């Protein structure tokens, strides 16, 4: 068993340390132009998985462009893009077993796309209609899927990080060879939950991977104003945890780093912290204007490191992809997303009865009374509830059949 005591020899004069003697390199395999670095070695990503990864990344880019436009048109209340961070999200997901749990923050739609979340499922959640599995209770982009082992997104930052440690402890007890991946931004790593989660994971030796997307900004706060240390990866040393820093725009490096992290987690119950160095090419959200805190020159420099273009060139060089396939798939995905959006926004809102469902096995009388009061109020003021009033009778009928 590893000791928790210092193994350093005692000294007889004050000796201070700030960690500057420890340098964490950036693990990378692909250059920004999509060619491999000399000595990078042969990647383990096979053709079938590579194509699946790239499709998920391209789908995410298309989805984000269309839905941000929809938000600007007033068809959607809110949206957050993954643009520029697709490799960090999809690459890490691809290195997992599809039955491993993912606990994400709010910019990880690529993980769901990779695992098979359908366009209808994305759209139903975004519009909160009657087919939304959360019954319209969540903000847009707060996805979740029990079938795909993806915990429903929670708005407060960092809550999923200690939850991941706890869930991974359960996986350790179950002994079925699974792990949990917690994804979050470097801003969330400033929350106390982050430190509590890492400490618990290290003490109890659970199969969890903490993936920090360091995109340089916590909304508008740059990393230079968030912490003075060597990024996020170095924090793992305080918990005697395995740690690695990776080029988050390099799909091969992210995949390899996460694959090895999963091996450590599952085979040795070693928690791992991965810091993926990346950049948010879009705004923080549809409510943000990045021109107020970063320059066009900075953005242009990172556009040259676009993870999609980097992977596309690598695939083409290997003969696994063509420009014709790129055009055809892009157009096909655009039609799919647009058609899915048009259908979803026409669907009915969730039945009113769902306001009081899914909490109690048997709905308390007080809640039923409040629901009846609400229905009566809507009947008296249908002009104030144009989306709910037309379906009130159907909602009442469905409740009676339940």
Secondary structure, DSSP 8 states (H G I E B T S, - for coil): ---SS--S---SS-----STT----EE--B-TTS-B-TT-------HHHHHHHHHHHHHHHHHHHHHHHHHHTTSSS-----TT-HHHHHHHHHTS-TTSEEE--SS-HHHHHHHT--HHHHHHHHHTBTT-TTTT-S-TT---BTTTTB----SSTTHHHHHHHHHHHHHHHHTSS--EEEEEETTGGGSHHHHHHHHHHHHHT--EEEEEEE-SEETTEEGGGT-SSSTTGGGGGGGT-EEEEEETT-HHHHHHHHHHHHHHHHHH---EEEEEE----S-SSTT--GGGTS-HHHHHHHHTT-HHHHHHHHHHHTTS--HHHHHHHHHHHHHHHHHHHHHHTTS-B--GGGGG-SS-SS--HHHHHHHHHHHHHHHHTGGG-TTTGGGHHHHHHHHHH-
